[in-house]
């Protein structure tokens, strides 16, 4: 992940670890779209989503 996003995401979430960003080009090789419900967006937008170990991602 690029370091310029790491600082911004840390300010929003307080997470001081590794951030993961999905490889959307690889996803696009097998799928036409990724869908999210309104409730899914409202409950995850701006939040840290835990991943393996101390890694995290955001919507």
Gaussian input, Z-matrix of N, CA and C with variables (Angstrom, degrees):
# hf/3-21g

backbone

0 1
 N
 C     1     B1
 C     2     B2     1     A1
 N     3     B3     2     A2     1     D1
 C     4     B4     3     A3     2     D2
 C     5     B5     4     A4     3     D3
 N     6     B6     5     A5     4     D4
 C     7     B7     6     A6     5     D5
 C     8     B8     7     A7     6     D6
 N     9     B9     8     A8     7     D7
 C    10    B10     9     A9     8     D8
 C    11    B11    10    A10     9     D9
 N    12    B12    11    A11    10    D10
 C    13    B13    12    A12    11    D11
 C    14    B14    13    A13    12    D12
 N    15    B15    14    A14    13    D13
 C    16    B16    15    A15    14    D14
 C    17    B17    16    A16    15    D15
 N    18    B18    17    A17    16    D16
 C    19    B19    18    A18    17    D17
 C    20    B20    19    A19    18    D18
 N    21    B21    20    A20    19    D19
 C    22    B22    21    A21    20    D20
 C    23    B23    22    A22    21    D21
 N    24    B24    23    A23    22    D22
 C    25    B25    24    A24    23    D23
 C    26    B26    25    A25    24    D24
 N    27    B27    26    A26    25    D25
 C    28    B28    27    A27    26    D26
 C    29    B29    28    A28    27    D27
 N    30    B30    29    A29    28    D28
 C    31    B31    30    A30    29    D29
 C    32    B32    31    A31    30    D30
 N    33    B33    32    A32    31    D31
 C    34    B34    33    A33    32    D32
 C    35    B35    34    A34    33    D33
 N    36    B36    35    A35    34    D34
 C    37    B37    36    A36    35    D35
 C    38    B38    37    A37    36    D36
 N    39    B39    38    A38    37    D37
 C    40    B40    39    A39    38    D38
 C    41    B41    40    A40    39    D39
 N    42    B42    41    A41    40    D40
 C    43    B43    42    A42    41    D41
 C    44    B44    43    A43    42    D42
 N    45    B45    44    A44    43    D43
 C    46    B46    45    A45    44    D44
 C    47    B47    46    A46    45    D45
 N    48    B48    47    A47    46    D46
 C    49    B49    48    A48    47    D47
 C    50    B50    49    A49    48    D48
 N    51    B51    50    A50    49    D49
 C    52    B52    51    A51    50    D50
 C    53    B53    52    A52    51    D51
 N    54    B54    53    A53    52    D52
 C    55    B55    54    A54    53    D53
 C    56    B56    55    A55    54    D54
 N    57    B57    56    A56    55    D55
 C    58    B58    57    A57    56    D56
 C    59    B59    58    A58    57    D57
 N    60    B60    59    A59    58    D58
 C    61    B61    60    A60    59    D59
 C    62    B62    61    A61    60    D60
 N    63    B63    62    A62    61    D61
 C    64    B64    63    A63    62    D62
 C    65    B65    64    A64    63    D63
 N    66    B66    65    A65    64    D64
 C    67    B67    66    A66    65    D65
 C    68    B68    67    A67    66    D66
 N    69    B69    68    A68    67    D67
 C    70    B70    69    A69    68    D68
 C    71    B71    70    A70    69    D69
 N    72    B72    71    A71    70    D70
 C    73    B73    72    A72    71    D71
 C    74    B74    73    A73    72    D72
 N    75    B75    74    A74    73    D73
 C    76    B76    75    A75    74    D74
 C    77    B77    76    A76    75    D75
 N    78    B78    77    A77    76    D76
 C    79    B79    78    A78    77    D77
 C    80    B80    79    A79    78    D78
 N    81    B81    80    A80    79    D79
 C    82    B82    81    A81    80    D80
 C    83    B83    82    A82    81    D81
 N    84    B84    83    A83    82    D82
 C    85    B85    84    A84    83    D83
 C    86    B86    85    A85    84    D84
 N    87    B87    86    A86    85    D85
 C    88    B88    87    A87    86    D86
 C    89    B89    88    A88    87    D87
 N    90    B90    89    A89    88    D88
 C    91    B91    90    A90    89    D89
 C    92    B92    91    A91    90    D90
 N    93    B93    92    A92    91    D91
 C    94    B94    93    A93    92    D92
 C    95    B95    94    A94    93    D93
 N    96    B96    95    A95    94    D94
 C    97    B97    96    A96    95    D95
 C    98    B98    97    A97    96    D96
 N    99    B99    98    A98    97    D97
 C   100   B100    99    A99    98    D98
 C   101   B101   100   A100    99    D99
 N   102   B102   101   A101   100   D100
 C   103   B103   102   A102   101   D101
 C   104   B104   103   A103   102   D102
 N   105   B105   104   A104   103   D103
 C   106   B106   105   A105   104   D104
 C   107   B107   106   A106   105   D105
 N   108   B108   107   A107   106   D106
 C   109   B109   108   A108   107   D107
 C   110   B110   109   A109   108   D108
 N   111   B111   110   A110   109   D109
 C   112   B112   111   A111   110   D110
 C   113   B113   112   A112   111   D111
 N   114   B114   113   A113   112   D112
 C   115   B115   114   A114   113   D113
 C   116   B116   115   A115   114   D114
 N   117   B117   116   A116   115   D115
 C   118   B118   117   A117   116   D116
 C   119   B119   118   A118   117   D117
 N   120   B120   119   A119   118   D118
 C   121   B121   120   A120   119   D119
 C   122   B122   121   A121   120   D120
 N   123   B123   122   A122   121   D121
 C   124   B124   123   A123   122   D122
 C   125   B125   124   A124   123   D123
 N   126   B126   125   A125   124   D124
 C   127   B127   126   A126   125   D125
 C   128   B128   127   A127   126   D126
 N   129   B129   128   A128   127   D127
 C   130   B130   129   A129   128   D128
 C   131   B131   130   A130   129   D129
 N   132   B132   131   A131   130   D130
 C   133   B133   132   A132   131   D131
 C   134   B134   133   A133   132   D132
 N   135   B135   134   A134   133   D133
 C   136   B136   135   A135   134   D134
 C   137   B137   136   A136   135   D135
 N   138   B138   137   A137   136   D136
 C   139   B139   138   A138   137   D137
 C   140   B140   139   A139   138   D138
 N   141   B141   140   A140   139   D139
 C   142   B142   141   A141   140   D140
 C   143   B143   142   A142   141   D141
 N   144   B144   143   A143   142   D142
 C   145   B145   144   A144   143   D143
 C   146   B146   145   A145   144   D144
 N   147   B147   146   A146   145   D145
 C   148   B148   147   A147   146   D146
 C   149   B149   148   A148   147   D147
 N   150   B150   149   A149   148   D148
 C   151   B151   150   A150   149   D149
 C   152   B152   151   A151   150   D150
 N   153   B153   152   A152   151   D151
 C   154   B154   153   A153   152   D152
 C   155   B155   154   A154   153   D153
 N   156   B156   155   A155   154   D154
 C   157   B157   156   A156   155   D155
 C   158   B158   157   A157   156   D156
 N   159   B159   158   A158   157   D157
 C   160   B160   159   A159   158   D158
 C   161   B161   160   A160   159   D159
 N   162   B162   161   A161   160   D160
 C   163   B163   162   A162   161   D161
 C   164   B164   163   A163   162   D162
 N   165   B165   164   A164   163   D163
 C   166   B166   165   A165   164   D164
 C   167   B167   166   A166   165   D165
 N   168   B168   167   A167   166   D166
 C   169   B169   168   A168   167   D167
 C   170   B170   169   A169   168   D168
 N   171   B171   170   A170   169   D169
 C   172   B172   171   A171   170   D170
 C   173   B173   172   A172   171   D171
 N   174   B174   173   A173   172   D172
 C   175   B175   174   A174   173   D173
 C   176   B176   175   A175   174   D174

   B1=1.4426
   B2=1.5123
   B3=1.3111
   B4=1.4584
   B5=1.5295
   B6=1.3092
   B7=1.4570
   B8=1.5194
   B9=1.3297
   B10=1.4677
   B11=1.5251
   B12=1.3086
   B13=1.4664
   B14=1.5188
   B15=1.3156
   B16=1.4649
   B17=1.5210
   B18=1.3180
   B19=1.4625
   B20=1.5277
   B21=1.3228
   B22=1.4704
   B23=1.5239
   B24=1.3232
   B25=1.4569
   B26=1.5246
   B27=1.3369
   B28=1.4595
   B29=1.5302
   B30=1.3318
   B31=1.4709
   B32=1.5281
   B33=1.3165
   B34=1.4661
   B35=1.5315
   B36=1.3372
   B37=1.4640
   B38=1.5246
   B39=1.3242
   B40=1.4607
   B41=1.5203
   B42=1.3311
   B43=1.4717
   B44=1.5219
   B45=1.3443
   B46=1.4674
   B47=1.5211
   B48=1.3083
   B49=1.4591
   B50=1.5112
   B51=1.3108
   B52=1.4555
   B53=1.5249
   B54=1.3202
   B55=1.4709
   B56=1.5206
   B57=1.3194
   B58=1.4619
   B59=1.5208
   B60=1.3157
   B61=1.4638
   B62=1.5250
   B63=1.3332
   B64=1.4661
   B65=1.5375
   B66=1.3079
   B67=1.4618
   B68=1.5266
   B69=1.3324
   B70=1.4691
   B71=1.5234
   B72=1.3168
   B73=1.4708
   B74=1.5247
   B75=1.3251
   B76=1.4673
   B77=1.5310
   B78=1.3071
   B79=1.4690
   B80=1.5281
   B81=1.3351
   B82=1.4646
   B83=1.5323
   B84=1.3244
   B85=1.4671
   B86=1.5322
   B87=1.3436
   B88=1.4653
   B89=1.5245
   B90=1.3334
   B91=1.4667
   B92=1.5211
   B93=1.3249
   B94=1.4628
   B95=1.5235
   B96=1.3345
   B97=1.4627
   B98=1.5162
   B99=1.3089
   B100=1.4708
   B101=1.5192
   B102=1.3160
   B103=1.4682
   B104=1.5190
   B105=1.3094
   B106=1.4498
   B107=1.5217
   B108=1.3089
   B109=1.4642
   B110=1.5290
   B111=1.3207
   B112=1.4691
   B113=1.5235
   B114=1.3342
   B115=1.4563
   B116=1.5252
   B117=1.3246
   B118=1.4639
   B119=1.5134
   B120=1.3168
   B121=1.4635
   B122=1.5292
   B123=1.3201
   B124=1.4619
   B125=1.5259
   B126=1.3221
   B127=1.4561
   B128=1.5257
   B129=1.3395
   B130=1.4648
   B131=1.5226
   B132=1.2966
   B133=1.4686
   B134=1.5260
   B135=1.3256
   B136=1.4575
   B137=1.5109
   B138=1.3215
   B139=1.4625
   B140=1.5172
   B141=1.3208
   B142=1.4639
   B143=1.5210
   B144=1.3253
   B145=1.4581
   B146=1.5288
   B147=1.3150
   B148=1.4616
   B149=1.5200
   B150=1.3189
   B151=1.4624
   B152=1.5321
   B153=1.3006
   B154=1.4594
   B155=1.5355
   B156=1.3074
   B157=1.4608
   B158=1.5210
   B159=1.3320
   B160=1.4632
   B161=1.5199
   B162=1.3097
   B163=1.4637
   B164=1.5130
   B165=1.3320
   B166=1.4560
   B167=1.5278
   B168=1.3177
   B169=1.4592
   B170=1.5079
   B171=1.3126
   B172=1.4596
   B173=1.4950
   B174=1.3317
   B175=1.4527
   B176=1.5039
   A1=109.63
   A2=116.07
   A3=119.54
   A4=109.82
   A5=115.74
   A6=120.87
   A7=113.20
   A8=118.47
   A9=118.85
   A10=111.95
   A11=119.00
   A12=121.58
   A13=111.06
   A14=117.98
   A15=121.58
   A16=110.68
   A17=118.13
   A18=120.77
   A19=111.40
   A20=116.82
   A21=120.25
   A22=111.05
   A23=116.79
   A24=119.87
   A25=110.63
   A26=117.57
   A27=120.67
   A28=110.13
   A29=117.44
   A30=120.19
   A31=111.27
   A32=117.66
   A33=121.29
   A34=111.83
   A35=117.31
   A36=120.57
   A37=114.54
   A38=118.01
   A39=121.07
   A40=113.31
   A41=117.89
   A42=122.12
   A43=109.58
   A44=115.73
   A45=121.13
   A46=109.41
   A47=116.13
   A48=121.39
   A49=109.32
   A50=116.54
   A51=122.50
   A52=110.11
   A53=115.25
   A54=122.12
   A55=109.37
   A56=116.20
   A57=122.08
   A58=109.70
   A59=116.32
   A60=122.22
   A61=107.17
   A62=117.51
   A63=119.60
   A64=111.59
   A65=115.81
   A66=122.08
   A67=107.17
   A68=116.04
   A69=120.79
   A70=112.38
   A71=118.53
   A72=119.68
   A73=110.26
   A74=117.37
   A75=120.56
   A76=110.31
   A77=117.13
   A78=121.14
   A79=109.59
   A80=116.93
   A81=121.84
   A82=112.34
   A83=116.78
   A84=119.24
   A85=111.28
   A86=116.85
   A87=121.07
   A88=114.54
   A89=116.83
   A90=120.63
   A91=110.69
   A92=116.25
   A93=121.34
   A94=112.27
   A95=116.97
   A96=120.04
   A97=110.21
   A98=115.57
   A99=122.49
   A100=105.80
   A101=116.79
   A102=121.01
   A103=110.55
   A104=114.84
   A105=122.04
   A106=108.40
   A107=117.24
   A108=119.32
   A109=109.65
   A110=116.54
   A111=120.48
   A112=109.70
   A113=117.30
   A114=120.17
   A115=111.11
   A116=116.99
   A117=120.66
   A118=111.83
   A119=116.41
   A120=120.33
   A121=111.05
   A122=116.39
   A123=119.92
   A124=113.20
   A125=117.64
   A126=119.73
   A127=113.67
   A128=117.85
   A129=119.32
   A130=114.93
   A131=119.29
   A132=120.88
   A133=111.00
   A134=115.70
   A135=120.88
   A136=114.88
   A137=118.12
   A138=121.44
   A139=111.09
   A140=114.60
   A141=120.87
   A142=107.55
   A143=116.64
   A144=122.33
   A145=107.28
   A146=116.93
   A147=122.00
   A148=111.39
   A149=115.20
   A150=122.82
   A151=106.46
   A152=118.14
   A153=122.28
   A154=111.46
   A155=115.81
   A156=120.71
   A157=111.56
   A158=116.10
   A159=120.89
   A160=111.89
   A161=117.29
   A162=120.69
   A163=110.24
   A164=115.30
   A165=120.98
   A166=108.95
   A167=115.55
   A168=122.27
   A169=108.09
   A170=117.14
   A171=123.94
   A172=108.18
   A173=114.87
   A174=120.01
   A175=109.94
   D1=145.34
   D2=-179.73
   D3=-70.78
   D4=142.94
   D5=-175.25
   D6=-68.31
   D7=-24.86
   D8=-179.57
   D9=-66.25
   D10=-29.98
   D11=177.18
   D12=-79.32
   D13=-31.94
   D14=-176.57
   D15=-56.78
   D16=-45.09
   D17=-178.96
   D18=-65.06
   D19=-44.75
   D20=179.23
   D21=-62.49
   D22=-43.08
   D23=-178.68
   D24=-68.61
   D25=-34.10
   D26=175.84
   D27=-63.73
   D28=-42.65
   D29=179.62
   D30=-61.82
   D31=-35.36
   D32=-178.53
   D33=-78.03
   D34=-40.20
   D35=-171.17
   D36=-110.00
   D37=-21.72
   D38=-175.40
   D39=80.25
   D40=4.67
   D41=-178.86
   D42=-80.46
   D43=120.06
   D44=179.91
   D45=-112.42
   D46=59.97
   D47=179.56
   D48=-142.34
   D49=-161.46
   D50=-178.68
   D51=-78.84
   D52=136.16
   D53=177.34
   D54=-105.45
   D55=140.53
   D56=177.09
   D57=-110.88
   D58=138.98
   D59=174.84
   D60=-121.19
   D61=126.21
   D62=179.84
   D63=-58.74
   D64=146.22
   D65=175.84
   D66=-88.24
   D67=86.10
   D68=-174.31
   D69=-66.00
   D70=-26.70
   D71=176.38
   D72=-66.39
   D73=-39.38
   D74=177.47
   D75=-67.45
   D76=-39.32
   D77=177.23
   D78=-61.70
   D79=-42.62
   D80=-177.63
   D81=-63.66
   D82=-20.98
   D83=178.33
   D84=-66.26
   D85=-27.31
   D86=-177.02
   D87=-113.49
   D88=-18.37
   D89=-175.03
   D90=-131.01
   D91=150.76
   D92=178.47
   D93=-84.02
   D94=-28.55
   D95=-176.84
   D96=-160.50
   D97=162.22
   D98=171.50
   D99=-119.11
   D100=124.00
   D101=-176.22
   D102=-109.19
   D103=147.03
   D104=178.49
   D105=-137.63
   D106=134.06
   D107=178.21
   D108=-73.43
   D109=163.35
   D110=176.78
   D111=-60.91
   D112=-41.57
   D113=178.40
   D114=-63.75
   D115=-40.36
   D116=176.80
   D117=-59.37
   D118=-42.46
   D119=177.96
   D120=-66.22
   D121=-48.28
   D122=-175.74
   D123=-65.02
   D124=-27.51
   D125=-179.79
   D126=-90.55
   D127=-9.00
   D128=-178.03
   D129=-123.17
   D130=-19.49
   D131=-176.45
   D132=-59.87
   D133=127.65
   D134=177.99
   D135=82.19
   D136=-2.97
   D137=-179.06
   D138=-100.68
   D139=153.42
   D140=173.20
   D141=-78.24
   D142=131.31
   D143=176.87
   D144=-110.07
   D145=117.17
   D146=-175.75
   D147=-64.31
   D148=142.49
   D149=175.17
   D150=-127.67
   D151=-167.13
   D152=-178.08
   D153=-60.06
   D154=139.01
   D155=178.48
   D156=62.12
   D157=-133.17
   D158=178.35
   D159=-96.39
   D160=15.81
   D161=179.54
   D162=-83.90
   D163=156.90
   D164=-179.72
   D165=-150.56
   D166=169.47
   D167=175.63
   D168=-145.47
   D169=173.12
   D170=176.35
   D171=-133.73
   D172=158.38
   D173=177.37
   D174=-74.20

